Amino acid sequence: MIEFFYHDGIEKEIAALERRFRHVRDGLEAFKRLCEVQFNPEDPKQIITPAKLHRITQNDIWTMWKIELVV
């Protein structure tokens, strides 16, 4: 299971963008689906380029990743 944590203030930015681009949340949901394929524990497939994907930290239970996404 993947959990997404947004940077502080991103919800306000998304709300502001939605006024101009009504499909912003749809784009974020599509991005989440891409991540589910990329990080599938049984059959991962590289979809996101390594230049946009950065492992921040990990331990025996979890790994934290930072992904650059232009909205």
Beta strands, then each sheet from edge to edge (+ up, - down):
strand 1: 53-58
strand 2: 63-67
sheet 1: 1+ 2-
end
